[in-house]
Amino acid sequence: MPFGCVTLGDKKDYNQPSEVTDRYDLGQVIKTEEFCEIFRAKEKTTGKLYTCKKFLKRDGRKVRKAAKNEIIILKMVKHPNILQLVDVYITRKEYFIFLELATGREVFDWILDQGYYSEKDTSNVIRQVLEAVAYLHSLKIVHRNLKLENLVYYNRLKNSKIVISDFHLAKLENGLIKEPCGTPEYLAPEVVGRQRYGRPVDCWAIGVIMYILLSGNPPFYEEADEDDYENHDKNLFRKILAGDYEFDPPYWDDISQAAKELVTRLMEVEQDQRITAEEAISHEWISGNAASDKNIKDGVCAQIEKNFARAKWKKAVRVTTLMKRLRAPEQTETAAAPAPAATPAPAKAPALAATPAPAATTAPAATPAAAPAPAAAEPAATEPATDTATAPEPAAPATEPAAPSATAPEPAAPGTPPAATQPPAPGTPPAATCTEAGAAAEPSSEQSG
């Protein structure tokens, strides 16, 4: 299917809005995200259903960058475990991105619905994710926002494949990347540590996903006050920097040594020593017979329901001004003169549900005040913001969290009323922000690309 508009930079080559409506019936808005609205679309000539993401240019430079970035990356990729781009239309006021429709459930929901769940099931999920990521890495593309809610079953058939969605934070690795980006609980140490990073961050995130799927627990979790996100994230990031996780009994007692060994290699703190996606595919737990057949469903499901039902994980969105906070020390160090006494007024940042079927929300994100450079051992100076994550100031350089993704829910006939708002799905971590030239910027979530 030809793309409606191919030349992103040619301002004269716009599509007319009628070109979209002549070809597709757009139903009700299914979900509103940070950057876009998600529609169920029906192609008039074939009756086929797709997911449509509509970005409004008037919503700002970050939204325009996010749309352009997602289009550029998705035009480069074609893999069975990645939701495919179908069509693009760029009008004077909007970007319309049409994607394959994934109608299956999220991995968590699938596990909870199984009568029998073993390491072999987890191995099958991780294998498909590794194959997709190895393909992306072969193109020098870093996804930068791999997490459980960005993994969805393509359909509801028994042997459905897993697909990866949400590419608005993906980036071509032309040299190491510095801008922090990601979702807090999945960030690699080099991102939190403000170091330059690249493709290994995706392998770390796969390690986090694998840890959760085998135990029902997140590897890094901070028991902070339910609403104290600032201290929660500072302590969380300290644990990530130190690689401070355990294979705690009794949750890991029945898990094979091969599974633990692969998790350890994926979550190696030193990025240059971390196993690659291609190497992980050849690991005995993925390609051999090392994955156990033992039913671990009861233990895993009990921990999923216990851990991921908590308020700090159920929260639809935690708008993160982490990048600004992490960069603040660098800016103050290079400043020619002390910062003025006046502090900028907080700026409002739209926030969206970082889960497959949440409702859009808006949370103000505090703009960090200019301040003298903090002491090396102290956490980065931050201003509290509603639902905002903060990061510690490590001795090494640091980085930030990122955004969510888009999911294709069960197809609904165009014209049907919007789906009822639901609380975020289990295991949905908050979304983070990312700003950088040519790449996307804030959070967003769903499984449609």
C-alpha positions as CSV (number, residue, x, y, z in Angstrom):
1,M,0.0,0.0,0.0
2,P,1.6,3.3,-1.0
3,F,2.3,5.9,1.7
4,G,0.1,9.0,1.4
5,C,3.0,11.3,1.9
6,V,6.6,10.4,1.7
7,T,8.6,13.6,1.8
8,L,8.4,14.7,5.4
9,G,10.5,17.9,4.9
10,D,8.6,19.2,1.8
11,K,6.1,21.6,3.1
12,K,4.4,21.9,-0.2
13,D,3.7,18.2,-0.5
14,Y,0.7,18.1,1.8
15,N,-2.2,15.7,1.7
16,Q,-5.7,17.0,1.7
17,P,-7.9,15.8,4.7
18,S,-10.3,14.4,2.2
19,E,-7.7,11.9,1.0
20,V,-7.8,10.3,4.4
21,T,-11.6,10.2,4.7
22,D,-12.0,9.1,1.1
23,R,-10.0,6.0,1.9
24,Y,-10.8,5.3,5.6
25,D,-13.7,5.4,8.0
26,L,-12.3,6.7,11.3
27,G,-14.3,5.5,14.3
28,Q,-14.5,7.1,17.7
29,V,-11.3,7.9,19.6
30,I,-10.3,4.8,21.4
31,K,-7.6,6.4,23.5
32,T,-5.9,9.7,23.9
33,E,-2.2,9.7,24.4
34,E,0.4,12.3,25.2
35,F,1.2,13.0,21.6
36,C,-1.8,11.7,19.7
37,E,-5.3,10.3,19.5
38,I,-5.8,6.6,18.6
39,F,-8.6,5.6,16.3
40,R,-9.9,2.3,14.9
41,A,-9.9,2.8,11.1
42,K,-11.7,0.8,8.5
43,E,-10.4,0.8,4.9
44,K,-13.5,1.4,2.7
45,T,-12.5,-0.7,-0.2
46,T,-11.4,-3.8,1.7
47,G,-13.2,-3.5,5.0
48,K,-9.9,-4.3,6.8
49,L,-9.3,-2.7,10.2
50,Y,-6.3,-0.8,11.2
51,T,-5.0,1.4,14.0
52,C,-4.8,5.1,13.2
53,K,-2.7,7.5,15.2
54,K,-3.4,11.2,14.7
55,F,-0.9,13.8,15.7
56,L,-1.9,17.5,15.7
57,K,0.8,19.8,14.6
58,R,-0.6,22.7,16.7
59,D,0.2,20.7,19.9
60,G,3.8,21.7,19.6
61,R,7.3,20.9,18.4
62,K,7.7,17.8,20.5
63,V,4.6,16.3,19.1
64,R,5.7,17.1,15.5
65,K,9.1,15.5,16.3
66,A,7.5,12.4,17.8
67,A,5.3,11.9,14.7
68,K,8.2,12.4,12.3
69,N,10.5,10.1,14.2
70,E,8.0,7.3,14.4
71,I,7.3,7.6,10.7
72,I,11.0,7.5,9.8
73,I,11.8,4.5,12.0
74,L,8.8,2.5,11.0
75,K,9.5,3.0,7.3
76,M,12.8,1.3,7.8
77,V,11.6,-1.8,9.5
78,K,9.8,-5.0,8.4
79,H,9.8,-7.9,10.8
80,P,7.0,-10.4,11.9
81,N,7.4,-9.3,15.5
82,I,7.1,-5.6,14.9
83,L,3.8,-3.9,14.2
84,Q,4.0,-2.7,10.6
85,L,3.4,0.7,9.2
86,V,0.6,0.6,6.6
87,D,0.0,4.2,5.5
88,V,1.0,7.8,6.2
89,Y,-0.8,11.0,5.4
90,I,0.5,14.5,6.3
91,T,-1.9,17.4,6.0
92,R,-1.2,21.0,6.9
93,K,-2.6,20.4,10.4
94,E,-2.1,16.7,11.2
95,Y,0.0,13.5,10.8
96,F,-2.0,10.4,10.2
97,I,-0.1,7.1,10.8
98,F,-2.0,3.9,10.0
99,L,-0.6,0.6,11.5
100,E,-1.5,-3.0,11.7
101,L,-4.1,-3.8,14.2
102,A,-3.1,-6.1,17.1
103,T,-6.1,-7.6,18.7
104,G,-4.5,-9.9,21.2
105,R,-3.9,-9.3,24.9
106,E,-0.9,-8.1,26.8
107,V,1.5,-10.7,28.1
108,F,0.4,-10.2,31.8
109,D,-3.2,-10.7,30.9
110,W,-2.3,-13.8,28.9
111,I,-0.4,-15.3,31.9
112,L,-3.2,-14.7,34.3
113,D,-5.6,-16.5,32.0
114,Q,-3.5,-19.6,31.6
115,G,-4.1,-22.9,33.4
116,Y,-0.4,-23.8,33.1
117,Y,2.5,-21.5,32.8
118,S,6.2,-22.5,32.8
119,E,9.7,-21.2,31.9
120,K,9.2,-22.6,28.4
121,D,6.3,-20.1,27.9
122,T,8.5,-17.2,29.1
123,S,11.3,-18.5,26.9
124,N,9.0,-18.4,23.9
125,V,8.0,-14.8,24.6
126,I,11.6,-13.6,25.2
127,R,12.9,-15.4,22.1
128,Q,10.4,-13.4,19.9
129,V,11.4,-10.2,21.6
130,L,15.1,-10.9,21.2
131,E,14.6,-11.7,17.5
132,A,12.9,-8.4,16.8
133,V,15.4,-6.5,18.8
134,A,18.4,-8.3,17.1
135,Y,16.8,-7.2,13.8
136,L,16.5,-3.6,15.0
137,H,20.0,-3.6,16.2
138,S,21.3,-4.9,12.9
139,L,19.8,-1.7,11.4
140,K,21.5,0.3,14.3
141,I,18.1,1.2,15.7
142,V,17.7,1.5,19.5
143,H,14.1,1.1,20.7
144,R,14.8,2.8,24.0
145,N,11.4,2.0,25.5
146,L,11.0,-1.8,25.7
147,K,8.6,-2.8,28.5
148,L,5.9,-5.2,29.2
149,E,3.0,-3.0,28.0
150,N,4.8,-2.5,24.7
151,L,4.5,-6.3,24.1
152,V,1.2,-7.6,22.9
153,Y,-0.2,-10.8,21.2
154,Y,-1.0,-10.1,17.6
155,N,-4.3,-11.9,17.8
156,R,-6.3,-14.1,20.2
157,L,-5.4,-17.4,18.5
158,K,-3.6,-20.0,20.7
159,N,-0.3,-19.7,19.0
160,S,-0.3,-16.0,18.3
161,K,3.0,-14.2,17.9
162,I,4.2,-11.4,20.1
163,V,4.6,-8.0,18.5
164,I,6.6,-4.9,19.7
165,S,4.9,-1.5,19.4
166,D,5.6,2.2,20.1
167,F,8.6,3.5,18.2
168,H,8.3,7.2,18.8
169,L,11.4,7.1,21.1
170,A,13.4,4.8,18.9
171,K,16.6,6.3,17.5
172,L,19.3,5.5,15.0
173,E,22.6,4.9,16.7
174,N,24.9,7.3,14.8
175,G,27.5,7.3,17.5
176,L,26.6,6.9,21.2
177,I,23.5,8.6,22.5
178,K,23.6,11.0,25.5
179,E,20.0,12.2,25.9
180,P,18.3,10.2,28.7
181,C,15.2,8.4,27.6
182,G,13.0,5.5,28.8
183,T,10.6,4.3,31.5
184,P,12.1,4.5,35.1
185,E,11.8,0.8,36.1
186,Y,13.4,-0.4,32.8
187,L,16.3,2.1,32.6
188,A,19.8,0.7,32.2
189,P,22.5,1.9,34.6
190,E,24.3,3.9,31.8
191,V,21.1,5.9,31.2
192,V,20.6,6.6,34.9
193,G,24.3,7.3,35.2
194,R,24.3,10.0,32.5
195,Q,26.7,8.1,30.4
196,R,26.7,7.8,26.6
197,Y,24.7,4.7,25.6
198,G,23.5,2.6,22.7
199,R,21.9,-0.7,21.8
200,P,22.8,-2.5,25.1
201,V,20.0,-0.5,26.8
202,D,17.4,-2.6,25.0
203,C,19.1,-5.8,26.3
204,W,19.0,-4.6,29.8
205,A,15.2,-3.8,29.4
206,I,14.7,-7.4,28.1
207,G,16.4,-8.7,31.2
208,V,14.0,-6.7,33.4
209,I,11.0,-8.1,31.4
210,M,12.4,-11.6,31.8
211,Y,12.9,-11.2,35.5
212,I,9.3,-10.0,36.0
213,L,7.8,-12.8,33.8
214,L,9.7,-15.5,35.8
215,S,8.9,-14.2,39.3
216,G,6.1,-11.8,39.2
217,N,8.3,-9.2,40.9
218,P,10.2,-6.2,39.5
219,P,14.0,-6.6,40.0
220,F,14.2,-3.0,41.4
221,Y,11.5,-1.8,43.7
222,E,11.5,0.9,46.3
223,E,9.2,0.8,49.2
224,A,8.5,4.5,49.4
225,D,5.4,6.4,50.4
226,E,2.6,5.8,47.9
227,D,2.8,9.3,46.6
228,D,6.4,10.1,47.2
229,Y,7.6,9.6,43.7
230,E,10.6,11.9,44.1
231,N,12.3,9.8,46.8
232,H,10.9,6.6,45.3
233,D,12.8,7.2,42.0
234,K,16.0,8.5,43.6
235,N,16.2,5.2,45.6
236,L,15.1,3.2,42.6
237,F,17.9,4.7,40.4
238,R,20.5,4.1,43.1
239,K,19.6,0.4,43.1
240,I,19.8,0.3,39.3
241,L,23.2,2.0,39.2
242,A,24.5,-0.6,41.7
243,G,22.8,-3.6,40.0
244,D,21.2,-4.2,43.3
245,Y,18.7,-7.1,42.7
246,E,18.5,-10.6,44.0
247,F,17.0,-14.0,43.0
248,D,14.9,-14.0,46.2
249,P,13.5,-17.2,47.7
250,P,10.9,-18.6,47.5
251,Y,10.0,-16.9,44.2
252,W,13.2,-18.1,42.4
253,D,13.5,-21.5,44.1
254,D,11.9,-23.3,41.2
255,I,13.6,-21.3,38.4
256,S,16.4,-23.0,36.5
257,Q,20.0,-22.0,36.8
258,A,20.1,-21.3,33.1
259,A,17.3,-18.8,33.4
260,K,19.1,-17.0,36.2
261,E,22.3,-17.0,34.2
262,L,20.7,-15.3,31.2
263,V,19.0,-12.7,33.4
264,T,22.4,-11.9,34.9
265,R,24.0,-11.5,31.5
266,L,21.2,-9.3,30.2
267,M,21.3,-7.2,33.4
268,E,25.1,-6.8,33.5
269,V,25.8,-3.3,34.9
270,E,28.8,-2.7,32.5
271,Q,27.2,-2.1,29.1
272,D,30.3,-3.3,27.2
273,Q,30.1,-6.6,29.0
274,R,26.4,-7.1,28.5
275,I,25.2,-9.9,26.3
276,T,23.8,-8.8,22.9
277,A,20.4,-9.7,21.5
278,E,22.0,-12.0,18.9
279,E,24.1,-13.8,21.5
280,A,21.1,-14.2,23.8
281,I,19.2,-16.0,21.1
282,S,21.9,-18.6,21.0
283,H,21.7,-19.1,24.8
284,E,20.6,-22.6,25.9
285,W,17.6,-21.2,27.8
286,I,16.3,-19.7,24.5
287,S,17.5,-22.1,21.8
288,G,18.2,-25.2,23.8
289,N,16.2,-27.3,26.3
290,A,17.3,-25.6,29.5
291,A,13.9,-23.9,30.2
292,S,12.0,-25.9,32.8
293,D,8.5,-27.4,32.1
294,K,7.5,-26.9,35.8
295,N,4.2,-25.0,36.3
296,I,5.1,-21.7,38.0
297,K,1.8,-20.0,37.4
298,D,0.5,-19.8,41.0
299,G,3.6,-18.2,42.4
300,V,4.0,-15.8,39.5
301,C,0.4,-14.8,39.3
302,A,0.2,-14.2,43.1
303,Q,3.2,-11.8,42.9
304,I,1.9,-10.1,39.8
305,E,-1.4,-9.4,41.5
306,K,0.4,-8.3,44.7
307,N,3.1,-6.1,43.2
308,F,1.5,-4.6,40.2
309,A,-1.7,-3.7,41.8
310,R,0.0,-1.2,44.1
311,A,-0.7,2.4,43.6
312,K,2.7,3.4,42.4
313,W,2.5,0.8,39.6
314,K,-1.2,1.3,38.9
315,K,-0.7,5.0,38.5
316,A,-1.7,5.8,34.9
317,V,1.1,8.2,34.4
318,R,4.1,9.7,36.1
319,V,5.2,12.6,33.9
320,T,8.9,12.6,34.3
321,T,11.0,15.7,34.0
322,L,14.0,13.5,34.6
323,M,16.0,14.7,31.6
324,K,15.8,18.3,32.7
325,R,16.7,17.3,36.2
326,L,19.6,15.1,35.2
327,R,20.9,17.8,32.8
328,A,20.6,20.6,35.4
329,P,23.9,19.8,37.1
330,E,25.7,19.8,33.7
331,Q,24.2,23.1,32.8
332,T,25.1,24.7,36.1
333,E,28.7,23.5,35.9
334,T,29.2,25.1,32.6
335,A,27.3,28.3,33.4
336,A,29.4,31.5,33.3
337,A,27.7,33.1,36.2
338,P,25.6,32.0,39.1
339,A,21.9,31.4,38.3
340,P,19.5,34.3,39.0
341,A,17.5,34.1,42.2
342,A,14.2,34.0,40.4
343,T,12.9,30.5,39.6
344,P,10.9,29.7,36.5
345,A,7.2,29.0,37.0
346,P,6.2,25.4,36.6
347,A,5.2,24.5,33.1
348,K,2.3,22.2,32.4
349,A,3.1,19.0,30.6
350,P,0.3,16.9,29.2
351,A,0.4,13.3,30.5
352,L,-1.0,10.2,29.3
353,A,-1.7,6.8,30.4
354,A,1.3,4.6,30.1
355,T,-0.8,1.5,29.7
356,P,-2.7,-0.2,27.0
357,A,-6.1,1.0,27.7
358,P,-5.9,4.0,30.0
359,A,-7.6,7.3,29.8
360,A,-5.7,10.5,29.0
361,T,-4.7,12.6,31.9
362,T,-2.8,15.8,32.4
363,A,-0.2,16.3,35.0
364,P,1.9,19.4,35.5
365,A,5.6,18.8,35.3
366,A,7.7,21.1,37.3
367,T,10.5,22.9,35.6
368,P,13.7,22.6,37.6
369,A,14.9,25.8,39.0
370,A,18.4,27.1,38.2
371,A,20.7,26.4,41.1
372,P,24.4,26.1,42.0
373,A,25.9,22.8,41.0
374,P,25.1,20.2,43.6
375,A,27.7,18.3,45.5
376,A,28.9,15.2,43.8
377,A,27.5,12.8,46.4
378,E,24.1,14.5,46.6
379,P,21.1,13.6,44.4
380,A,20.3,15.9,41.5
381,A,18.5,19.0,42.5
382,T,14.9,18.8,41.5
383,E,11.6,20.5,42.0
384,P,8.7,18.2,43.0
385,A,6.1,17.8,40.3
386,T,2.8,16.1,40.3
387,D,3.3,12.4,39.5
388,T,6.9,13.1,38.7
389,A,10.0,10.9,38.9
390,T,13.4,12.2,39.9
391,A,16.8,10.6,39.6
392,P,19.8,10.5,41.8
393,E,22.9,12.5,41.0
394,P,25.4,9.7,40.5
395,A,29.2,10.3,40.3
396,A,29.1,9.4,36.6
397,P,27.1,11.1,33.9
398,A,23.4,10.3,33.8
399,T,20.3,9.8,31.8
400,E,16.5,9.7,31.8
401,P,13.3,7.8,31.3
402,A,11.1,7.6,28.4
403,A,7.8,7.1,26.9
404,P,5.2,4.5,26.5
405,S,3.5,3.0,23.5
406,A,0.3,2.3,21.7
407,T,-1.8,-0.9,21.7
408,A,-4.5,-2.1,19.5
409,P,-7.4,-3.1,21.6
410,E,-10.2,-5.4,20.4
411,P,-11.5,-4.0,17.1
412,A,-14.6,-1.9,17.4
413,A,-16.8,-1.0,14.5
414,P,-16.4,2.7,13.5
415,G,-18.9,4.9,15.1
416,T,-19.1,3.0,18.3
417,P,-18.8,5.0,21.5
418,P,-15.3,5.3,23.0
419,A,-14.2,2.5,25.2
420,A,-14.8,3.0,28.9
421,T,-11.9,4.3,30.9
422,Q,-10.1,1.6,32.8
423,P,-7.3,1.6,35.3
424,P,-3.9,0.8,33.8
425,A,-3.2,-2.9,33.2
426,P,-1.0,-4.8,35.7
427,G,2.7,-4.2,35.4
428,T,2.3,-0.8,33.7
429,P,5.2,1.4,34.8
430,P,4.9,5.2,34.4
431,A,6.0,6.9,31.3
432,A,9.0,9.1,31.0
433,T,10.0,12.0,28.9
434,C,12.7,12.3,26.3
435,T,13.8,15.3,24.3
436,E,16.3,15.3,21.6
437,A,16.9,16.5,18.1
438,G,15.2,14.3,15.6
439,A,13.8,12.1,18.3
440,A,10.6,12.0,20.2
441,A,9.9,13.8,23.4
442,E,7.3,12.9,26.0
443,P,5.3,10.0,27.2
444,S,2.7,8.1,25.5
445,S,1.3,4.6,25.6
446,E,-0.4,1.9,23.6
447,Q,0.3,-1.0,21.5
448,S,-0.1,0.1,18.0
449,G,3.3,1.1,16.8
